[in-house]
Amino acid sequence: MALNEVEFHTGVADPVGFACRLLRKAARQGARVLVTAPEPLLGELDRALWTFEERDFIPHVRVPGARAAVAARTPIWLSGTAHVADAPRLVLNLGAEAPGDLTLLERLIEVVATDPDEVDAGRQRWRGYKAAGLAIKHHNAGAARE
């Protein structure tokens, strides 16, 4: 299945908590997800996935760096880039650079925080996806608080 739509979640006040909830759901459904984010945010997410639910560990691995056999049986991959060999084709992007080769993906979910720099970067990625001919499905998390 080729990627033809990008899902944007904007106005997300707590991107790590938001990602933990999405990844818990994905893992429970048997989905494999590559999470891309800047390194400091990846470290925060890595720690949060260990403690997010007191009785329910969300299995994840940092790539590159993990042994191939371990990564192959782990549903959630954390990486600073989408350019990872044999990575899951569902990508959850928490502010990293947009994936370069969108043809390798089946689904792309963008989470954009409320920080003005994050908003600007998210807008740039949005424009890039539109220019590539992708449809955009938009969810405004900030609208729920108004």
Salt bridges, closest charged atoms under 4 A:
GLU7 OE2 - HIS9 NE2 2.92
GLU7 OE1 - ARG107 NH2 2.81
GLU7 OE2 - HIS139 NE2 3.48
GLU39 OE1 - ARG62 NH2 2.63
ASP46 OD1 - HIS60 NE2 2.58
ASP46 OD2 - ARG62 NH1 3.63
GLU53 OE2 - ARG24 NH1 2.04
GLU53 OE1 - ARG28 NH2 3.64
ASP56 OD2 - ARG28 NH2 2.92
GLU106 OE2 - ARG89 NE 3.20
GLU110 OE1 - ARG125 NE 2.70
ASP120 OD1 - ARG123 NH1 3.67
